[in-house]
């Protein structure tokens, strides 16, 4: 079955609240940096969402753009963070 078929025949569940979850883990720095520096954390979260029944998993790239990353001095790492995600 394709993604479009699934959309026609069932309700799909998506993951969500990646930032909120990371914050609850005590992480209070650039979440997108984890895609490169600690990918195992992001992978565990994705696997936990799949185990909980999520059909759709989104990348950890909510703020992976030059404007948002500038607050951390990481605006030059946009491509790196997005490719790692």
N, CA, C and O atoms as a printed pandas DataFrame, in Angstrom:
     atom_number atom_name residue_name chain_id  residue_number  x_coord  y_coord  z_coord
0              1         N          UNK        A               1    0.848   -1.179    0.000
1              2        CA          UNK        A               1    0.000    0.000    0.000
2              3         C          UNK        A               1    0.896    1.246    0.000
3              4         O          UNK        A               1    1.915    1.285    0.690
4              5         N          UNK        A               2    0.514    2.240   -0.763
5              6        CA          UNK        A               2    1.283    3.472   -0.830
6              7         C          UNK        A               2    0.790    4.463    0.216
7              8         O          UNK        A               2   -0.262    4.277    0.828
8              9         N          UNK        A               3    1.562    5.503    0.403
9             10        CA          UNK        A               3    1.180    6.554    1.343
10            11         C          UNK        A               3   -0.178    7.146    0.981
11            12         O          UNK        A               3   -1.014    7.360    1.859
12            13         N          UNK        A               4   -0.404    7.410   -0.295
13            14        CA          UNK        A               4   -1.685    7.981   -0.720
14            15         C          UNK        A               4   -2.837    7.016   -0.475
15            16         O          UNK        A               4   -3.933    7.440   -0.110
16            17         N          UNK        A               5   -2.599    5.724   -0.671
17            18        CA          UNK        A               5   -3.633    4.727   -0.357
18            19         C          UNK        A               5   -3.946    4.751    1.134
19            20         O          UNK        A               5   -5.109    4.723    1.537
20            21         N          UNK        A               6   -2.901    4.802    1.939
21            22        CA          UNK        A               6   -3.103    4.866    3.386
22            23         C          UNK        A               6   -3.949    6.081    3.769
23            24         O          UNK        A               6   -4.838    5.980    4.615
24            25         N          UNK        A               7   -3.673    7.221    3.150
25            26        CA          UNK        A               7   -4.444    8.434    3.445
26            27         C          UNK        A               7   -5.929    8.264    3.120
27            28         O          UNK        A               7   -6.791    8.831    3.791
28            29         N          UNK        A               8   -6.212    7.488    2.097
29            30        CA          UNK        A               8   -7.599    7.272    1.680
30            31         C          UNK        A               8   -8.339    6.302    2.595
31            32         O          UNK        A               8   -9.563    6.369    2.707
32            33         N          UNK        A               9   -7.599    5.395    3.256
33            34        CA          UNK        A               9   -8.258    4.290    3.940
34            35         C          UNK        A               9   -8.104    4.246    5.455
35            36         O          UNK        A               9   -8.760    3.441    6.116
36            37         N          UNK        A              10   -7.266    5.078    6.002
37            38        CA          UNK        A              10   -7.124    5.039    7.465
38            39         C          UNK        A              10   -6.617    6.368    7.991
39            40         O          UNK        A              10   -6.120    7.211    7.244
40            41         N          UNK        A              11   -6.755    6.528    9.274
41            42        CA          UNK        A              11   -6.214    7.705    9.943
42            43         C          UNK        A              11   -4.740    7.434   10.209
43            44         O          UNK        A              11   -4.384    6.405   10.784
44            45         N          UNK        A              12   -3.892    8.354    9.792
45            46        CA          UNK        A              12   -2.456    8.203   10.027
46            47         C          UNK        A              12   -2.056    9.024   11.241
47            48         O          UNK        A              12   -2.489   10.164   11.414
48            49         N          UNK        A              13   -1.231    8.428   12.066
49            50        CA          UNK        A              13   -0.750    9.111   13.258
50            51         C          UNK        A              13    0.664    9.623   13.022
51            52         O          UNK        A              13    1.517    8.909   12.496
52            53         N          UNK        A              14    0.898   10.859   13.413
53            54        CA          UNK        A              14    2.220   11.459   13.262
54            55         C          UNK        A              14    2.849   11.675   14.628
55            56         O          UNK        A              14    2.164   11.812   15.642
56            57         N          UNK        A              15    4.173   11.701   14.620
57            58        CA          UNK        A              15    4.872   12.051   15.851
58            59         C          UNK        A              15    4.615   13.529   16.128
59            60         O          UNK        A              15    3.917   14.198   15.365
60            61         N          UNK        A              16    5.167   14.021   17.191
61            62        CA          UNK        A              16    4.981   15.441   17.474
62            63         C          UNK        A              16    5.724   15.879   18.706
63            64         O          UNK        A              16    6.164   15.067   19.520
64            65         N          UNK        A              17    5.851   17.168   18.824
65            66        CA          UNK        A              17    6.428   17.792   20.012
66            67         C          UNK        A              17    7.876   17.372   20.277
67            68         O          UNK        A              17    8.259   17.128   21.421
68            69         N          UNK        A              18    8.671   17.290   19.217
69            70        CA          UNK        A              18   10.086   16.926   19.379
70            71         C          UNK        A              18   10.784   17.885   20.337
71            72         O          UNK        A              18   11.487   17.449   21.249
72            73         N          UNK        A              19   10.597   19.177   20.140
73            74        CA          UNK        A              19   11.246   20.159   21.008
74            75         C          UNK        A              19   10.807   20.047   22.455
75            76         O          UNK        A              19   11.632   20.130   23.365
76            77         N          UNK        A              20    9.529   19.862   22.671
77            78        CA          UNK        A              20    9.008   19.713   24.028
78            79         C          UNK        A              20    9.600   18.481   24.698
79            80         O          UNK        A              20    9.967   18.519   25.872
80            81         N          UNK        A              21    9.690   17.404   23.953
81            82        CA          UNK        A              21   10.257   16.169   24.491
82            83         C          UNK        A              21   11.741   16.343   24.825
83            84         O          UNK        A              21   12.189   15.936   25.897
84            85         N          UNK        A              22   12.499   16.947   23.909
85            86        CA          UNK        A              22   13.923   17.177   24.173
86            87         C          UNK        A              22   14.114   18.073   25.392
87            88         O          UNK        A              22   15.008   17.841   26.206
88            89         N          UNK        A              23   13.280   19.089   25.515
89            90        CA          UNK        A              23   13.357   19.977   26.680
90            91         C          UNK        A              23   13.070   19.207   27.964
91            92         O          UNK        A              23   13.702   19.451   28.993
92            93         N          UNK        A              24   12.118   18.277   27.906
93            94        CA          UNK        A              24   11.792   17.486   29.096
94            95         C          UNK        A              24   12.947   16.571   29.496
95            96         O          UNK        A              24   13.039   16.147   30.647
96            97         N          UNK        A              25   13.832   16.268   28.535
97            98        CA          UNK        A              25   15.038   15.478   28.816
98            99         C          UNK        A              25   16.148   16.332   29.415
99           100         O          UNK        A              25   17.220   15.820   29.737
100          101         N          UNK        A              26   15.897   17.639   29.566
101          102        CA          UNK        A              26   16.901   18.534   30.125
102          103         C          UNK        A              26   17.820   19.147   29.079
103          104         O          UNK        A              26   18.820   19.777   29.424
104          105         N          UNK        A              27   17.495   18.970   27.815
105          106        CA          UNK        A              27   18.309   19.545   26.743
106          107         C          UNK        A              27   17.822   20.963   26.501
107          108         O          UNK        A              27   16.664   21.179   26.143
108          109         N          UNK        A              28   18.703   21.919   26.697
109          110        CA          UNK        A              28   18.299   23.319   26.549
110          111         C          UNK        A              28   19.243   24.082   25.634
111          112         O          UNK        A              28   19.551   25.251   25.869
112          113         N          UNK        A              29   19.698   23.401   24.586
113          114        CA          UNK        A              29   20.540   24.058   23.583
114          115         C          UNK        A              29   19.961   23.743   22.214
115          116         O          UNK        A              29   18.843   23.236   22.128
116          117         N          UNK        A              30   20.667   24.020   21.175
117          118        CA          UNK        A              30   20.182   23.866   19.802
118          119         C          UNK        A              30   19.805   22.405   19.510
119          120         O          UNK        A              30   20.677   21.541   19.415
120          121         N          UNK        A              31   18.515   22.143   19.373
121          122        CA          UNK        A              31   18.039   20.773   19.147
122          123         C          UNK        A              31   18.542   20.204   17.828
123          124         O          UNK        A              31   18.825   19.010   17.735
124          125         N          UNK        A              32   18.653   21.041   16.820
125          126        CA          UNK        A              32   19.095   20.564   15.510
126          127         C          UNK        A              32   20.558   20.116   15.535
127          128         O          UNK        A              32   20.964   19.289   14.718
128          129         N          UNK        A              33   21.336   20.642   16.444
129          130        CA          UNK        A              33   22.734   20.225   16.577
130          131         C          UNK        A              33   22.822   18.743   16.969
131          132         O          UNK        A              33   23.809   18.074   16.667
132          133         N          UNK        A              34   21.800   18.250   17.631
133          134        CA          UNK        A              34   21.775   16.840   18.030
134          135         C          UNK        A              34   21.795   15.904   16.824
135          136         O          UNK        A              34   22.258   14.769   16.933
136          137         N          UNK        A              35   21.301   16.364   15.685
137          138        CA          UNK        A              35   21.319   15.533   14.475
138          139         C          UNK        A              35   22.733   15.101   14.129
139          140         O          UNK        A              35   22.934   14.036   13.545
140          141         N          UNK        A              36   23.720   15.927   14.489
141          142        CA          UNK        A              36   25.126   15.661   14.182
142          143         C          UNK        A              36   25.877   15.169   15.412
143          144         O          UNK        A              36   26.618   14.188   15.343
144          145         N          UNK        A              37   25.687   15.849   16.528
145          146        CA          UNK        A              37   26.484   15.576   17.726
146          147         C          UNK        A              37   25.987   14.394   18.555
147          148         O          UNK        A              37   26.795   13.693   19.165
148          149         N          UNK        A              38   24.692   14.162   18.591
149          150        CA          UNK        A              38   24.102   13.077   19.388
150          151         C          UNK        A              38   22.938   12.436   18.627
151          152         O          UNK        A              38   21.811   12.428   19.123
152          153         N          UNK        A              39   23.194   11.905   17.444
153          154        CA          UNK        A              39   22.087   11.360   16.643
154          155         C          UNK        A              39   21.348   10.211   17.321
155          156         O          UNK        A              39   20.190    9.944   17.002
156          157         N          UNK        A              40   22.006    9.537   18.246
157          158        CA          UNK        A              40   21.350    8.422   18.934
158          159         C          UNK        A              40   20.152    8.891   19.763
159          160         O          UNK        A              40   19.198    8.136   19.953
160          161         N          UNK        A              41   20.194   10.115   20.250
161          162        CA          UNK        A              41   19.051   10.657   21.001
162          163         C          UNK        A              41   17.859   10.838   20.067
163          164         O          UNK        A              41   16.737   10.454   20.398
164          165         N          UNK        A              42   18.107   11.418   18.915
165          166        CA          UNK        A              42   17.034   11.638   17.939
166          167         C          UNK        A              42   16.497   10.301   17.433
167          168         O          UNK        A              42   15.285   10.126   17.305
168          169         N          UNK        A              43   17.386    9.368   17.147
169          170        CA          UNK        A              43   16.955    8.053   16.680
170          171         C          UNK        A              43   16.076    7.358   17.721
171          172         O          UNK        A              43   15.063    6.756   17.366
172          173         N          UNK        A              44   16.448    7.432   18.990
173          174        CA          UNK        A              44   15.653    6.803   20.054
174          175         C          UNK        A              44   14.248    7.412   20.111
175          176         O          UNK        A              44   13.259    6.696   20.267
176          177         N          UNK        A              45   14.174    8.711   19.986
177          178        CA          UNK        A              45   12.865    9.370   20.009
178          179         C          UNK        A              45   12.026    8.897   18.824
179          180         O          UNK        A              45   10.848    8.582   18.990
180          181         N          UNK        A              46   12.617    8.844   17.638
181          182        CA          UNK        A              46   11.878    8.365   16.465
182          183         C          UNK        A              46   11.398    6.931   16.679
183          184         O          UNK        A              46   10.247    6.612   16.381
184          185         N          UNK        A              47   12.260    6.078   17.186
185          186        CA          UNK        A              47   11.878    4.685   17.427
186          187         C          UNK        A              47   10.787    4.577   18.489
187          188         O          UNK        A              47    9.895    3.736   18.380
188          189         N          UNK        A              48   10.854    5.421   19.509
189          190        CA          UNK        A              48    9.797    5.427   20.529
190          191         C          UNK        A              48    8.454    5.844   19.933
191          192         O          UNK        A              48    7.419    5.270   20.271
192          193         N          UNK        A              49    8.468    6.840   19.050
193          194        CA          UNK        A              49    7.222    7.246   18.391
194          195         C          UNK        A              49    6.676    6.122   17.512
195          196         O          UNK        A              49    5.467    5.891   17.484
196          197         N          UNK        A              50    7.552    5.424   16.798
197          198        CA          UNK        A              50    7.110    4.300   15.970
198          199         C          UNK        A              50    6.510    3.205   16.857
199          200         O          UNK        A              50    5.456    2.652   16.541
200          201         N          UNK        A              51    7.179    2.901   17.952
201          202        CA          UNK        A              51    6.674    1.878   18.875
202          203         C          UNK        A              51    5.320    2.271   19.461
203          204         O          UNK        A              51    4.497    1.412   19.778
204          205         N          UNK        A              52    5.096    3.583   19.602
205          206        CA          UNK        A              52    3.828    4.070   20.146
206          207         C          UNK        A              52    2.719    4.105   19.094
207          208         O          UNK        A              52    1.570    4.414   19.410
208          209         N          UNK        A              53    3.067    3.785   17.831
209          210        CA          UNK        A              53    2.051    3.705   16.796
210          211         C          UNK        A              53    2.083    4.793   15.739
211          212         O          UNK        A              53    1.178    4.855   14.907
212          213         N          UNK        A              54    3.082    5.646   15.740
213          214        CA          UNK        A              54    3.159    6.697   14.718
214          215         C          UNK        A              54    3.408    6.091   13.342
215          216         O          UNK        A              54    4.228    5.188   13.178
216          217         N          UNK        A              55    2.679    6.612   12.361
217          218        CA          UNK        A              55    2.856    6.207   10.973
218          219         C          UNK        A              55    3.782    7.176   10.234
219          220         O          UNK        A              55    4.416    6.814    9.242
220          221         N          UNK        A              56    3.848    8.403   10.731
221          222        CA          UNK        A              56    4.614    9.461   10.080
222          223         C          UNK        A              56    5.636    9.996   11.074
223          224         O          UNK        A              56    5.286   10.391   12.186
224          225         N          UNK        A              57    6.899   10.004   10.666
225          226        CA          UNK        A              57    7.984   10.501   11.507
226          227         C          UNK        A              57    8.603   11.708   10.807
227          228         O          UNK        A              57    9.018   11.618    9.652
228          229         N          UNK        A              58    8.661   12.825   11.505
229          230        CA          UNK        A              58    9.212   14.047   10.939
230          231         C          UNK        A              58   10.671   14.229   11.356
231          232         O          UNK        A              58   11.081   13.782   12.427
232          233         N          UNK        A              59   11.435   14.881   10.511
233          234        CA          UNK        A              59   12.832   15.124   10.841
234          235         C          UNK        A              59   12.948   16.182   11.929
235          236         O          UNK        A              59   12.037   16.985   12.132
236          237         N          UNK        A              60   14.060   16.173   12.612
237          238        CA          UNK        A              60   14.353   17.167   13.646
238          239         C          UNK        A              60   14.977   18.399   12.985
239          240         O          UNK        A              60   16.156   18.700   13.178
240          241         N          UNK        A              61   14.156   19.101   12.205
241          242        CA          UNK        A              61   14.662   20.245   11.441
242          243         C          UNK        A              61   13.774   21.473   11.581
243          244         O          UNK        A              61   13.815   22.358   10.726
244          245         N          UNK        A              62   12.983   21.546   12.627
245          246        CA          UNK        A              62   12.032   22.655   12.782
246          247         C          UNK        A              62   12.725   24.015   12.675
247          248         O          UNK        A              62   12.207   24.928   12.031
248          249         N          UNK        A              63   13.888   24.150   13.301
249          250        CA          UNK        A              63   14.614   25.428   13.274
250          251         C          UNK        A              63   15.926   25.332   12.518
251          252         O          UNK        A              63   16.849   26.105   12.776
252          253         N          UNK        A              64   16.017   24.404   11.600
253          254        CA          UNK        A              64   17.270   24.199   10.859
254          255         C          UNK        A              64   17.345   25.134    9.655
255          256         O          UNK        A              64   17.412   24.692    8.508
256          257         N          UNK        A              65   17.334   26.414    9.937
257          258        CA          UNK        A              65   17.496   27.428    8.899
258          259         C          UNK        A              65   18.423   28.513    9.444
259          260         O          UNK        A              65   18.593   28.639   10.657
260          261         N          UNK        A              66   19.012   29.283    8.554
261          262        CA          UNK        A              66   20.035   30.258    8.952
262          263         C          UNK        A              66   19.516   31.266    9.971
263          264         O          UNK        A              66   20.227   31.613   10.913
264          265         N          UNK        A              67   18.306   31.730    9.794
265          266        CA          UNK        A              67   17.752   32.731   10.711
266          267         C          UNK        A              67   17.661   32.194   12.146
267          268         O          UNK        A              67   18.110   32.848   13.087
268          269         N          UNK        A              68   17.085   31.014   12.304
269          270        CA          UNK        A              68   16.917   30.436   13.650
270          271         C          UNK        A              68   18.244   29.980   14.252
271          272         O          UNK        A              68   18.467   30.141   15.452
272          273         N          UNK        A              69   19.125   29.412   13.427
273          274        CA          UNK        A              69   20.403   28.913   13.941
274          275         C          UNK        A              69   21.364   30.048   14.302
275          276         O          UNK        A              69   22.320   29.833   15.048
276          277         N          UNK        A              70   21.121   31.248   13.783
277          278        CA          UNK        A              70   21.987   32.397   14.082
278          279         C          UNK        A              70   22.018   32.699   15.574
279          280         O          UNK        A              70   23.029   33.188   16.077
280          281         N          UNK        A              71   20.951   32.423   16.281
281          282        CA          UNK        A              71   20.928   32.708   17.729
282          283         C          UNK        A              71   21.950   31.857   18.489
283          284         O          UNK        A              71   22.331   32.189   19.611
284          285         N          UNK        A              72   22.387   30.766   17.871
285          286        CA          UNK        A              72   23.414   29.898   18.467
286          287         C          UNK        A              72   24.768   30.066   17.788
287          288         O          UNK        A              72   25.727   29.377   18.138
288          289         N          UNK        A              73   24.853   30.981   16.817
289          290        CA          UNK        A              73   26.082   31.156   16.066
290          291         C          UNK        A              73   26.353   29.993   15.126
291          292         O          UNK        A              73   27.504   29.730   14.778
292          293         N          UNK        A              74   25.299   29.294   14.712
293          294        CA          UNK        A              74   25.445   28.100   13.877
294          295         C          UNK        A              74   24.788   28.256   12.516
295          296         O          UNK        A              74   24.448   27.259   11.878
296          297         N          UNK        A              75   24.605   29.483   12.063
297          298        CA          UNK        A              75   23.919   29.701   10.788
298          299         C          UNK        A              75   24.651   29.088    9.600
299          300         O          UNK        A              75   24.041   28.852    8.557
300          301         N          UNK        A              76   25.926   28.830    9.738
301          302        CA          UNK        A              76   26.695   28.203    8.672
302          303         C          UNK        A              76   26.562   26.687    8.625
303          304         O          UNK        A              76   27.167   26.041    7.770
304          305         N          UNK        A              77   25.773   26.107    9.538
305          306        CA          UNK        A              77   25.644   24.653    9.605
306          307         C          UNK        A              77   24.279   24.145    9.130
307          308         O          UNK        A              77   23.914   22.999    9.390
308          309         N          UNK        A              78   23.543   24.990    8.445
309          310        CA          UNK        A              78   22.190   24.632    7.992
310          311         C          UNK        A              78   22.204   23.344    7.176
311          312         O          UNK        A              78   21.462   22.410    7.481
312          313         N          UNK        A              79   23.035   23.287    6.150
313          314        CA          UNK        A              79   23.072   22.125    5.276
314          315         C          UNK        A              79   23.476   20.872    6.066
315          316         O          UNK        A              79   22.878   19.809    5.894
316          317         N          UNK        A              80   24.470   20.996    6.913
317          318        CA          UNK        A              80   24.953   19.866    7.715
318          319         C          UNK        A              80   23.841   19.285    8.584
319          320         O          UNK        A              80   23.642   18.070    8.616
320          321         N          UNK        A              81   23.117   20.160    9.288
321          322        CA          UNK        A              81   22.053   19.698   10.178
322          323         C          UNK        A              81   20.906   19.062    9.406
323          324         O          UNK        A              81   20.358   18.042    9.823
324          325         N          UNK        A              82   20.543   19.672    8.273
325          326        CA          UNK        A              82   19.450   19.116    7.481
326          327         C          UNK        A              82   19.824   17.791    6.840
327          328         O          UNK        A              82   19.007   16.871    6.804
328          329         N          UNK        A              83   21.035   17.680    6.337
329          330        CA          UNK        A              83   21.452   16.411    5.742
330          331         C          UNK        A              83   21.532   15.315    6.798
331          332         O          UNK        A              83   21.163   14.173    6.523
332          333         N          UNK        A              84   22.001   15.634    7.986
333          334        CA          UNK        A              84   22.098   14.633    9.048
334          335         C          UNK        A              84   20.708   14.169    9.497
335          336         O          UNK        A              84   20.515   13.008    9.858
336          337         N          UNK        A              85   19.754   15.086    9.467
337          338        CA          UNK        A              85   18.391   14.737    9.892
338          339         C          UNK        A              85   17.764   13.776    8.904
339          340         O          UNK        A              85   16.619   13.364    9.085
